[in-house]
Each structure stands twice: as structure tokens, then as C-alpha cells.
Amino acid sequence: MAAEPDDLAEQFLALHRPGSPLLLPNAWDAGSAKILAELGFAAVATTSSGFAATLGRHDGAVTREEALANAADLVRAVDVPVSADLENGYADAPREVAETVTAARAVGLAGCSIEDYTGHEDDPIYDAGLARERIAAAAQASGPLVLTARCENYLHGRPDLRDTLARLQAYQQAGADVLYAPGLVDLDQIRTVCAETDRPVNVLLVRGGPTPAELADAGVARISVGGTFTWNALAGLIQAARELLDGGTAFLDRAGPARKVIDAAFG
């Protein structure tokens, strides 16, 4: 029997251990979620960019209804906790962000994230006061759902540690369970965030950035990969397609070992 959503949320939060971080892979559909669970990951998350790619779109071009339907597919597919990337809550107003989080609870998620990126590159980050109100509204609606508050400064041309830390502290005070500043890669800065907040900290793995072992040593409690697993899957598709166009068949040999894992995951 599948665990109740409240139990999964409690289980999910317990997996966040500073110094022994949860490795949280981002799946793009039910099949990829099943494979990741089969491989032994204790929880999975959605990826807004990866899911958008399955629809032939760029990140940010998915509706709330589509994102929640994708999240529901993952929840039904696996028995481990699932957390959803809900971008900016698909709304500006705190009340509407709360409605998104309420809908996330209804599909059985164990967690979700809300970011402070506006979706407008000319004014990318919400005013600090409004951003805090949005997280407070999300926290009030979240119940046992593990709420991750994201500060997007470093992804949008604002590498300001002081402002990022102030925002994360404000989100903590507003009720966030986990804090996340994607794009933050300097180990000293990551240590500072971990030391000066009282919530588990998530860090995004990036090329050339700290390793999981280094992040664990810095006090990180969760490590995620964003859309990178999706890009790896599509890279495999591109490689196989180019081989076929060139008359090659090496992709046939690579498929065998993968099929064994896939068949086991799909039962």
C-alpha cells in the first residue's frame, strides 16, 4: 500500500541532513521517475525545464495545470516522495501562489518549490517584501508539504550574496522548510548560507562547481541536478540519431544494458 501524502512529506523532510545530503534527481516524466527510484534514489523531483522539453518548449512556457499534471504522473509512478518545481507559483499575487500550493497538495506531492524569479528579464526578481509575502502565503497553504523557497539572484545576473542571504533568511522566517539559491557555486558562500540560516539548504550541481563530497563538507542538506538528467537523455538521443544518419549502429549495443534497468523499473 502506498504511503499517505502526509507521511511521505514527513519522510521527505527527514531525508534532509546537513553534512549527509539527500541526492535529489530531477525526473521529467513517469518513466524516468520509475528508473531513478529503481536505481535507489530515496526521493525524486520534477524539473520545469526538463518537462518543458518533453513538450518541445523552453523553460517557463508550461502552465500550472500542465506542471501539476506532470507532478501527478510522477506521484502515481513511484512510492518515494516527490517534490515539484512549481517555478514562481505561476502567479505574482501571494493569494494565487497559495492556490498553486493548495493544488500541489491535492495531487499527493511531498514537497514543492516556489522561486522569486518574476519571469521578466527586464525586472527578474520580485521586490523583497512581495517575495516574502509570496513565501508566507505558500507556507500557510502548504500544510505538511515540504516547502522549498528559492532565491534566483545568481541565475539572473544578480550575484549578490548579502541580498541572497537576506532573502533566504526572510523566507525562513516566512515559513519555508528548505532554502535554495540555484547558481551559487562558491564554497565559502555556500558555507556562509548554511551557517547563517536555520533550515536545510539545497544546492544545484553545475559543471565545474563543487562536488557532492565538497557540498556535504560545507553543510549542504540536499543536492539536485535541475534539467541536467534530461539533457543527458536527449544527448543520448542526438548521438544515436547522428550515428544512424551516418550509417552506424553502435547505439544498438548501448541499448542492451539500459533495457535491463528499464524493464526492472517498469515491473
N, C-alpha and C positions, 0 to 999 in steps of 0.2 A: 504494500500500500504506500502511495506517495505521501511524503510529509506535508503537513499543513503549511500554508504560506508563512504564518507567524513563526512556526518552528524553523522554517528554512531561513527566515530573516535573522533569528537568534543564532542559528548555526553559522550563517554568513558573517555576522559581526564578530563572532568568536574566532574566526579564521584570521582576523587582522591582529598580528602580533609584531610589534616593533622589534626589529632585530632578527626576526624569523618570518619574513614577509610572505603573504599569500601571493602565489603566482597566478594571476587572473588573465587567462587568454580571452581574446575577443573573437567571438564566432559571428558569422554573417547570416547563417540560416540554421534550420533544424539539423540538417545532416552534419554540418561542421561542428555544431554543439555536441552531437552524439559522439563524434570521433574524439573530440577533446575530452569528454567525460570518460570514454573508453580508455584513453591513454593515461588517465589517472588524475586529472585536474579536479580539485575539490570544489570548484565553482567556475562558472563561465559568465562572460558579459557580452552584451551586444556591441556593435560598432556602428556608429552612424555613417561613417564614410564607407565602410565595407558593405553595409546593407544597401546604401545608395548605389554602389557599384553594381549590385545584382540587378538593379532596375535600369542600369545604363545612365545613371545620373551622378553628378558631383555631390560631395558632402553639403548638407544644408538644403537640399532640394527634395526632402522627404517630409510628408505631412505627419502630424501627430497620430492620426488614425493608422497610417502605414507603419510607423515605428512601433506602435503598441501591438499591431497585428503580428509583426515580426517577433517582438518580445514574447508574445503569447505562444508562437510556434516553438520557441526555444524552451519555454516553461513546460510545454506538453512533451517535449522531446527527451528531457533529461530529468533525473531525480536530484541532481545537485542544485544548489542555489543559483539563481540567475539574476544578474543586475543589468539594468538597461541604461544605455546612453540616450538621454532624452534632450540633448542639446540645450537650448535655453528655455526648455519647457514649452516650446512652440507658442510663446506668448511673451509680451512685455509686462503686462499688469500682474501684480502678485496674485490677485484672485484667480486669474486664468492659469497661472503656473500651478496653483494649488489644485485646480481642476485636473490638470495633467497628471499630477502625482496621485490624486484620488483614483484616476483611471488606471494608473500603473498598479496600484494595489489590487484593483479588481481583476487583473489578468494573472495574479499569483506570483508576481515578482518578489524577490527577496531584497532587492535594492534598486536604486536608480541614481543618476547624477543630473544635476542642474548646473549650467555654466553661466558666467556673466558676460559672455560674448553676445552682442546685440544682433549680429548678422549683417551689420552695415560697416564696411571697411572704412568709410569716412568718419565714423564715430563708433569704434568697435566694442568698447567696454561700457557697460551701464554705470551711471553715476553710483558712487559708493553707497549712498543712502538707499537708493532704489534697489541696488543689488542685494543689500542686507534684507530689505523688506521682502524681496522675492524668495530668499532662502528661508526666512522666518515663516512665510506662508506655506512653502513646501514642507517645512518641518512640522507645522501644525497639522497638515493633511497626511503626513507620511505614516503615522502610527508606528508599528514595529518595523516598517520598511527602512532599510539602511540607506540614509540619505547622504550622498557624496556631493559636496559643494566644490565647484571648480572655479578657479581664478585663471582667466585666459590671457593675462597680460603678455606672457612670454611667447605666445603663439601669434600675437598681433602687434608686434613692434613696440611693446612697452616693457622692456626688461628691467623693471623697477622692483627690486627686492623689498624695499620699505613699503611700497604701496601693496605689493602682493601679500606680504606678511600681515599687514593691517587688515586687508580684505579677508584673508583666511581666518584671522582671529575674530573678526566681526561675524563671519559665517558660523564659526564655532559657537559664539555667544547666541546666535540666532537659532541654534538647534541642530546644526549639521553633525552627522556621526563620523564622517570621513572627510578629509581635506585633500585637495588635488590642485596642483599648478602645472599642467602639462607644458612641456618645453623647458622646464627648469632642469639644468644638467650639471651645474657646478656643484661639486660635492660639498664644499663648505657652505654654500647657500642652502642646500638640501638639509644639511645638519642643523643649520640655524632654524629652518622651518620646523623640523622635527622637535627641536629643543624648546622652541618658543610657542608651541601650540599644545593643546591637551587632547587632541584627537588623533586617531591613526592617519598617517599620511600615505597617499598613493603617488607613485612616480611612474611616468611613461618611459619605457625603454626607447632609446633613439640610437641611431648609428653613430658611433664614436663617443657615446656618452658612458656613464658609469655602468659597470656590470652588476648583475643581481647580487653578487657577493659584496661588492662595494656599497651598494644601496642598503643591504642588510646591516652592514657595519655602521652606516650613517643613522640607523634607527628607523628606516622606512618599514611600513607595515603591509604595504600592498604594491605589487608591480604589475602593470598592464602593458599591452602592446598596441592598442589602438587598431588601426586598419592594416597593420603590417602583415598579419597572417593572411588576410585577404589578398594583399598584393603578392605575397609568396605563391598563393594558389593560382592567381592569374598569371604570374611569371611562368609557372609550370605549363599552363595552357599555351602561352605565347611560344615557349620553347618547343613544345610538342608540335604546334601548328607550323612553325617555321621549318622543323625537321621534315614534316610531311610535304610541305611545299617544295623542299629541296630534294625530295625522293628518299629521305631517310626513314628508319623505323625504330630508332633507339628508344622512342617513347613507349613502345610495346614492352620492352624489358623493364622499364621503370614502373609500369603499372602493376606488375605482379605483387610485389611486397605491399604496396599501398592497398590493394584489394583485400588482402588478408585482414588488415586492421579495419577497413571499412565494413567488411562482412561481419566481423565480430561486433562492431559498434551497432550495426543495424539489426543484429539478432537473427 
